[in-house]
């Protein structure tokens, strides 16, 4: 059924493209829709276009003013997003490479990585602020929008499909000027998060500023949330339940999540982007035979909260919470039996193919891992050997970082 749908969409795309090129009105005529489809209802045109891939839509914006207006409308953007979220054909992988402390970007088709014998990659430019960037990290990705941290404190929202971007205003926190912190000799760190507030239809950035005391322990915090809709930061007080361990919060089910730094380390803290309320989720008991908690890394896999529990250097269990918020739904879905390149290396599972193979970022390599027989195959790239600093899957969309 999916192949039939894809063929229909491809046929529609080719047909419309041919029509738009050969039967557009002359330059002297008034703006109008292409002559062969001008009699079609507006809703039908919108339905057809919403099923087309991004490269076609970017071209069709030039067909007429009415098409441009339609494709830029929020209603159409949401309809297109709903359709592509159900298809893997619009998913791509963004690869961040580090060369001499400068960071460069490439992207490629997810389907090609999973199923083709070799994959073509394409260089992609950064947002037009500064390039190549130094000290770049990816905070998160949501609906095709990517949140980038530059030098730990500069935040950029970017849609690589449309090339639209926005620099988030300065956080506005000057700890040395804050009376709460003047009595401490401190350093501080910021843990960022990015996600979507569905209730208010708003993409938000969260910043958890944690103060570190003389003993290297977190001793105070302040949380601020930035709204792309209002273009303002809002303080929501201290972080509750402990202090975030991860550098970046993981977005699932409308909330950002961090493992908590506290005496009882068996919990994940959450921040609801719609309400500003905090919550806690109990981690699974990764090793029933051990009285202490295993070292674990929080991630997102297949749209669920995910924990990677390291039993040793060549044994990592992957757990997911199948039903959000239900402790009993934590399930060990597979085990990674691969020697880590180093003790500091972490596995990052990106997605799973229809054949059950898992696309992993293993150190600086992308590999396909088969949990059934514990075999691992390096991804082959046509252009060159690619050493990835970071990689993640994103969806091509029309969502704009600017309201």
URVEN-V155973 format. One record per residue. N is the residue number from 1. SS is DSSP state (A for helix, B for strand, O for the rest). Layout:
{{N;SS} {N;SS}}
//
This chain:
{{1;O} {2;A} {3;A} {4;A} {5;A} {6;A} {7;A} {8;A} {9;A} {10;A} {11;A} {12;A} {13;A} {14;A} {15;A} {16;A} {17;A} {18;A} {19;A} {20;A} {21;A} {22;A} {23;O} {24;O} {25;O} {26;O} {27;O} {28;O} {29;O} {30;O} {31;O} {32;O} {33;O} {34;O} {35;A} {36;A} {37;A} {38;O} {39;O} {40;O} {41;O} {42;A} {43;A} {44;A} {45;A} {46;A} {47;A} {48;A} {49;A} {50;O} {51;O} {52;O} {53;O} {54;A} {55;A} {56;A} {57;A} {58;A} {59;A} {60;A} {61;O} {62;O} {63;O} {64;O} {65;A} {66;A} {67;A} {68;A} {69;A} {70;A} {71;A} {72;A} {73;O} {74;A} {75;A} {76;A} {77;A} {78;A} {79;A} {80;A} {81;A} {82;A} {83;A} {84;A} {85;O} {86;O} {87;O} {88;A} {89;A} {90;A} {91;B} {92;B} {93;B} {94;B} {95;B} {96;B} {97;B} {98;B} {99;B} {100;O} {101;O} {102;B} {103;B} {104;B} {105;B} {106;B} {107;B} {108;B} {109;B} {110;A} {111;A} {112;A} {113;A} {114;A} {115;A} {116;O} {117;O} {118;O} {119;B} {120;O} {121;O} {122;B} {123;B} {124;B} {125;O} {126;O} {127;O} {128;O} {129;O} {130;O} {131;O} {132;O} {133;B} {134;B} {135;O} {136;B} {137;B} {138;B} {139;B} {140;B} {141;B} {142;B} {143;O} {144;O} {145;B} {146;B} {147;B} {148;B} {149;B} {150;B} {151;O} {152;O} {153;O} {154;B} {155;B} {156;B} {157;B} {158;B} {159;B} {160;O} {161;O} {162;O} {163;O} {164;B} {165;B} {166;B} {167;B} {168;O} {169;O} {170;O} {171;O} {172;O} {173;O} {174;O} {175;A} {176;A} {177;A} {178;O} {179;A} {180;A} {181;A} {182;O} {183;O} {184;O} {185;O} {186;O} {187;B} {188;B} {189;B} {190;B} {191;B} {192;B} {193;B} {194;B} {195;B} {196;B} {197;B} {198;O} {199;O} {200;O} {201;O} {202;B} {203;B} {204;B} {205;B} {206;B} {207;B} {208;B} {209;B} {210;B} {211;B} {212;B} {213;O} {214;O} {215;O} {216;O} {217;O} {218;B} {219;B} {220;B} {221;B} {222;B} {223;B} {224;B} {225;B} {226;B} {227;B} {228;O} {229;O} {230;O} {231;O} {232;B} {233;B} {234;B} {235;B} {236;O} {237;O} {238;O} {239;O} {240;O} {241;O} {242;O} {243;B} {244;B} {245;O} {246;O} {247;O} {248;B} {249;O} {250;B} {251;B} {252;B} {253;O} {254;O} {255;B} {256;B} {257;B} {258;B} {259;B} {260;B} {261;B} {262;O} {263;O} {264;O} {265;O} {266;O} {267;B} {268;B} {269;B} {270;B} {271;B} {272;B} {273;O} {274;O} {275;O} {276;O} {277;O} {278;B} {279;B} {280;B} {281;B} {282;B} {283;O} {284;O} {285;O} {286;O} {287;O} {288;O} {289;O} {290;O} {291;O} {292;O} {293;O} {294;O} {295;O} {296;B} {297;B} {298;B} {299;B} {300;B} {301;B} {302;O} {303;O} {304;B} {305;B} {306;B} {307;B} {308;B} {309;B} {310;B} {311;B} {312;B} {313;O} {314;O} {315;B} {316;B} {317;B} {318;B} {319;B} {320;B} {321;B} {322;O} {323;O} {324;O} {325;O} {326;O} {327;A} {328;A} {329;A} {330;B} {331;B} {332;B} {333;B} {334;B} {335;B} {336;B} {337;O} {338;O} {339;O} {340;O} {341;O} {342;O} {343;O} {344;O} {345;O} {346;O} {347;B} {348;B} {349;B} {350;B} {351;B} {352;B} {353;O} {354;O} {355;O} {356;O} {357;O} {358;B} {359;B} {360;B} {361;B} {362;B} {363;O} {364;O} {365;B} {366;B} {367;B} {368;B} {369;B} {370;B} {371;O} {372;O} {373;O} {374;O} {375;B} {376;B} {377;B} {378;B} {379;O} {380;O} {381;B} {382;O} {383;O} {384;O} {385;O} {386;O} {387;O} {388;O} {389;O} {390;B} {391;B} {392;B} {393;B} {394;B} {395;B} {396;O} {397;O} {398;O} {399;O} {400;O} {401;O} {402;O} {403;O}}
//
